[in-house]
Amino acid sequence: MSFSLDYNTLNNIPKPELPYVEGYEFSVIEYFPPEPQNKPSVLTPNEAAKRVTTDVFTRCLTHNPISGQLGTRCLRLRVHEAIRVGDGKTSQIILVDVISGQLPNSQVVAKLYDPLYYDHANDDVDPFLFVDVEYTRESAAYRYLQGQGQECIPKYYGSYSMDISHSDRQHRTVRLILLEHVTGFTMSALCANIFPEDFRKAVMRKIVDIDSQLYKINLRHRDVCPRNIIIKGAGLDLSELHTKFIDFGHAIIGRSPDPQNGDREKDFLPGLYISPLLRWLKTPGREPICNFDDWVTWDWNEWLFETYQSDIENVTPEMLQKWLPTRARQQYMLKAREFGEPR
């Protein structure tokens, strides 16, 4: 008998069927996660060894998600529609009806951090660590931004925990968050070239402004790209254009690589506005602007300086050193001289 070499189906033991289908009902209880886990989720030698001997479902039964604190709110939910569901996904996203319990809306989005349906053939990532890190980061980011009064995100309805029952009285626990259902389209679902340039410029202006505002209040999204931006009002009336940022699983509250290190964090001037002229200047392969090549068909740096020209006088040498790679500083200086001498 031949056996599968894929760690998702070791010894031909398949994963259970995905439960997150239309009509599926489940109960959740409020759950407060610990502080965000800003650590790598690389596959450890110990977990790699377990992959060789134990099927993925059994490993999931023995891996409890990261511990926090139970709350008191209980909800009963029913899957209304799958938004992004499937094996090999880092998370499962569904639209649910609230059939008992109270939330501001009766229909919300549930994002579930279920390691069972991660791709366990990935040699670089430990799915159990990954979902813990993403869950704690994303829930912390939404709590923080909602507390800051930010309207550029879906409303956050909290973090929850659920138990999924399997045969032989087995069950496993999955963490999730609930969010406002925002109507609209992700940029990645839209064909950029059908929109006129002035519309695309208006979209990019909103994205840059939102990202800069989040950075001003010391949050780095770290995955600003078309799939994580929802556009509402994709007609030609620019007055009805709205954008929302989603997916904060990579987000970090703080500016430095180690926000817990107060001295290092001070080096990044927390709370100070940093111009897009520095953080969005285009150089080969530089993120996040390189993620929007399909949307930007004009001279980006020329437009950037035209749009944020008034920022030039407030850009200091310290900012240049901190936020521009060496190869880009001369490019910035040449452009700045065209629009007004930097300080």
Sequence and secondary structure as in RCSB ss.txt:
>XXXX:A:sequence
MSFSLDYNTLNNIPKPELPYVEGYEFSVIEYFPPEPQNKPSVLTPNEAAKRVTTDVFTRCLTHNPISGQLGTRCL
RLRVHEAIRVGDGKTSQIILVDVISGQLPNSQVVAKLYDPLYYDHANDDVDPFLFVDVEYTRESAAYRYLQGQGQ
ECIPKYYGSYSMDISHSDRQHRTVRLILLEHVTGFTMSALCANIFPEDFRKAVMRKIVDIDSQLYKINLRHRDVC
PRNIIIKGAGLDLSELHTKFIDFGHAIIGRSPDPQNGDREKDFLPGLYISPLLRWLKTPGREPICNFDDWVTWDW
NEWLFETYQSDIENVTPEMLQKWLPTRARQQYMLKAREFGEPR
>XXXX:A:secstr
      GGGGGG        STT EEEEEEEE  S   S  B  HHHHHHHHHS HHHHHHH      EEEEEEE
EEEEEEEEE  TT SSEEEEEEEEES  SSSEEEEEEE GGGS TT SSB HHHHHHHHHHHHHHHHHHHHHTT 
 SS  EEEEEEEEEE STT EEEEEEEEEE   SEEGGGS GGGS HHHHHHHHHHHHHHHHHHHHTTEE S  S
GGGEEEE  SS GGG EEEE   TT EESSSS TT HHHHHTT TTS   HHHHS   TT TTGGGGTTT  S H
HHHHHHHTGGGGGG  HHHHHHHS HHHHHHHHHHHHHH    
